[in-house]
Amino acid sequence: MIGHPQQGWIDLKEEKSTRIEYLYKLTTAKAVTQTITLIPGETTVIFLEQMARQLNLNEKKLKDAYADLAKAPEGMFVPDTYSIPKEINEEKLIAFLLDQSAQKHMAMATKLLGSYDESRWLQLVTLASIVQKEAASVEDMPMVSSVIKNRLAKNMRLQMDGTLNYGKYSHKKVTAARIRSDKTTYNTYKHRGLPEYPVCNVSYAALDAAVNPKETDYLYFVRGKNGEHIYSSYFSTHHKNILNATK
């Protein structure tokens, strides 16, 4: 009779209310919120810095709260636009985002794999994060996934620049000096297999590609002049493609 509860966070104050007054406030109060967007492929460090600036929160407190509450240093958030209450503090914000993301992760795992297993899912998110960083487009993701699958099957190093765009290096150009100096498992030029943790926060499209790669025998790719990847199965062909792409 009064109406329907609104979506979002509603400030009802702490004053005492009768049941009818409470229901009236619930259906008529204006939700005091603001939005924050996490784009696919962004790292958690950069996202936390973005939230601190946009929501006028303490960056260190956000990072400390994430370190305390998250089960892994990366890949725990799901890219999306979130509605955030204006007066929320750093710890409650991280708890809220992690809870929302955990529900989304479980739903995606059930859809793609039939069930949710935390360890298996984290490994899949790790693979998908490389797809996310390397693919030229959503359509390109299953092809990149196929190269990753084929190289792992042959125990080849992935040797992909995107894995070095982790954390604070999200938007940094990967140089030869960086490849030589980075000692983490993110450095797939030195480390065999997948990194220990995801490289970034991933989209459903990247996860779908990780589960359903194209069936190919490709082991190499290079970005062509038009921005699209050129794939090959042999290093000799790959070398020619690199030369053509740089002419």
C-alpha positions in Angstrom: 0.0 0.0 0.0 2.8 2.4 0.8 5.1 1.4 -2.0 8.2 -0.7 -2.7 11.6 -0.6 -0.9 14.3 1.2 -3.0 17.5 -0.3 -4.2 20.7 1.0 -2.6 21.8 2.3 0.8 19.2 4.4 2.8 20.1 6.5 5.8 17.3 6.0 8.3 19.2 7.9 11.1 19.2 6.4 14.6 15.9 7.9 15.7 13.1 5.6 17.0 10.3 4.9 14.6 7.0 3.1 14.7 6.6 0.2 12.3 4.5 2.3 9.9 7.1 5.2 10.0 9.9 2.7 9.3 8.1 1.3 6.3 7.3 4.8 5.0 11.0 5.8 5.3 12.0 2.6 3.6 9.9 3.3 0.6 10.4 7.1 0.3 13.9 7.9 1.5 16.5 8.9 -1.0 19.4 6.6 -1.3 22.6 8.5 -0.5 25.1 6.8 -2.8 27.8 7.3 -5.3 29.2 4.9 -7.9 32.6 3.4 -8.5 33.6 1.5 -11.6 36.2 -1.2 -11.9 37.1 -1.8 -15.6 38.2 -5.3 -16.8 41.9 -5.8 -16.7 42.6 -3.3 -14.0 44.8 -4.2 -11.0 43.6 -4.0 -7.5 46.3 -1.5 -6.5 45.3 0.9 -9.2 41.6 0.4 -8.3 42.2 1.1 -4.6 44.1 4.3 -5.5 41.2 5.3 -7.8 38.7 4.7 -5.0 40.7 6.8 -2.6 40.7 9.8 -4.9 37.1 9.5 -6.1 35.5 8.7 -2.8 37.8 10.9 -0.7 39.0 7.9 1.4 42.4 7.0 3.0 44.4 5.1 0.5 46.6 3.3 3.1 43.5 2.2 5.1 41.9 0.8 1.9 45.1 -1.2 1.1 45.4 -2.4 4.7 41.8 -3.5 4.8 42.2 -5.3 1.5 45.3 -7.1 2.7 43.5 -8.1 5.9 40.2 -9.3 4.2 41.1 -10.6 0.8 42.1 -14.3 0.2 44.6 -13.4 -2.6 46.5 -10.2 -3.5 44.9 -9.9 -6.9 41.8 -11.0 -8.9 39.3 -11.0 -6.0 37.1 -8.1 -7.4 34.7 -8.5 -10.3 34.8 -5.7 -12.8 31.5 -3.8 -12.5 29.9 -0.5 -11.5 29.1 -0.5 -7.8 26.8 1.7 -5.8 28.6 2.9 -2.7 27.1 4.7 0.4 28.7 8.1 0.8 29.5 7.7 4.5 31.0 4.2 4.3 34.5 3.8 5.8 37.5 2.0 4.3 37.1 -1.4 6.0 33.4 -1.7 5.4 33.8 -0.7 1.7 36.4 -3.4 1.1 34.2 -5.9 2.9 31.2 -4.9 0.8 33.1 -5.1 -2.5 34.7 -8.5 -1.6 31.3 -9.9 -0.6 29.6 -8.7 -3.7 32.4 -10.0 -5.9 32.5 -13.4 -4.1 28.8 -13.9 -4.9 29.5 -13.0 -8.5 32.5 -15.4 -8.7 30.5 -18.3 -7.3 27.7 -17.6 -9.8 30.2 -17.5 -12.7 32.0 -20.6 -11.5 28.7 -22.5 -11.3 27.8 -21.4 -14.8 31.2 -22.2 -16.4 32.3 -25.2 -14.4 29.1 -26.5 -12.8 30.3 -25.9 -9.2 32.6 -23.6 -7.2 36.0 -24.8 -5.8 38.0 -22.0 -4.4 41.5 -23.3 -5.3 40.5 -24.4 -8.8 38.7 -21.1 -9.5 41.7 -19.0 -8.4 43.8 -20.9 -10.9 41.3 -20.3 -13.6 41.1 -16.6 -12.7 44.9 -16.5 -13.0 44.8 -17.9 -16.5 42.0 -15.6 -17.4 43.9 -12.6 -16.2 46.6 -13.3 -18.7 44.0 -13.6 -21.4 42.5 -10.3 -20.2 45.9 -8.5 -20.4 47.0 -10.0 -23.7 43.9 -10.1 -25.9 43.4 -7.3 -28.5 39.6 -7.6 -28.1 36.9 -9.8 -26.6 36.8 -11.8 -29.9 40.5 -12.4 -29.6 40.3 -13.9 -26.2 39.7 -17.6 -27.1 42.7 -17.4 -29.5 45.0 -16.0 -26.8 43.7 -18.7 -24.5 44.6 -21.4 -27.0 48.2 -20.2 -27.2 48.5 -20.2 -23.4 47.0 -23.7 -23.3 49.3 -25.0 -26.0 52.4 -23.5 -24.5 51.6 -24.9 -21.0 51.0 -28.3 -22.5 54.5 -28.3 -24.0 56.0 -26.9 -20.8 57.1 -23.8 -22.6 57.5 -20.5 -20.8 54.5 -18.2 -21.6 56.9 -15.3 -22.2 54.0 -12.7 -22.3 54.5 -9.0 -21.4 51.0 -8.8 -20.0 52.0 -10.9 -16.9 54.4 -8.2 -16.0 51.7 -5.5 -15.9 50.7 -6.6 -12.4 50.0 -4.4 -9.4 51.5 -0.9 -9.7 52.9 -1.8 -13.1 49.4 -2.1 -14.7 50.1 0.6 -17.3 53.9 0.5 -17.5 55.6 -0.5 -20.7 57.5 -3.7 -20.3 61.2 -3.2 -21.1 64.1 -5.6 -21.5 65.6 -4.2 -18.3 62.4 -5.0 -16.4 62.3 -8.5 -17.8 65.9 -9.1 -16.5 65.3 -7.6 -13.1 61.8 -8.9 -12.1 62.2 -12.0 -9.9 58.5 -12.7 -9.2 56.4 -15.6 -10.7 54.7 -12.9 -12.8 57.8 -12.9 -15.0 56.8 -15.6 -17.4 60.0 -15.0 -19.4 61.8 -16.7 -16.5 59.1 -18.6 -14.6 57.5 -21.7 -16.1 53.7 -22.2 -15.8 51.2 -19.7 -14.5 52.0 -16.9 -12.0 51.2 -17.7 -8.4 48.3 -15.2 -8.4 46.1 -13.4 -11.1 47.6 -10.5 -12.9 44.4 -8.4 -12.7 40.7 -8.4 -12.1 38.9 -10.3 -14.9 35.7 -10.1 -16.9 33.3 -13.0 -17.6 34.4 -13.0 -21.2 38.1 -13.7 -20.2 36.9 -16.5 -17.9 34.8 -18.0 -20.6 37.8 -17.9 -23.0 40.0 -19.5 -20.3 37.5 -22.4 -20.0 36.7 -22.6 -23.7 39.9 -21.8 -25.8 39.9 -22.2 -29.5 41.2 -25.5 -30.8 44.5 -24.5 -32.5 48.1 -25.5 -32.7 49.3 -21.9 -32.4 52.3 -21.2 -30.0 53.0 -17.6 -30.9 51.3 -14.3 -31.7 52.4 -10.7 -32.3 50.3 -7.6 -32.7 50.1 -6.5 -36.3 50.0 -3.0 -37.7 46.2 -2.9 -37.6 46.2 -3.8 -33.9 45.1 -7.3 -34.4 47.2 -10.3 -33.4 48.9 -12.5 -36.0 49.2 -16.1 -34.9 51.6 -18.8 -35.9 52.7 -22.4 -35.0 56.4 -22.1 -35.7 59.0 -19.7 -34.5 60.4 -19.1 -38.0 57.0 -17.9 -39.1 56.6 -15.9 -35.9 60.0 -14.2 -36.5 58.9 -13.1 -40.0 55.6 -11.8 -38.5 57.5 -9.7 -36.0 59.7 -8.2 -38.8 56.6 -7.4 -40.9 54.8 -5.8 -37.9 57.7 -3.5 -37.2 58.4 -2.4 -40.8 
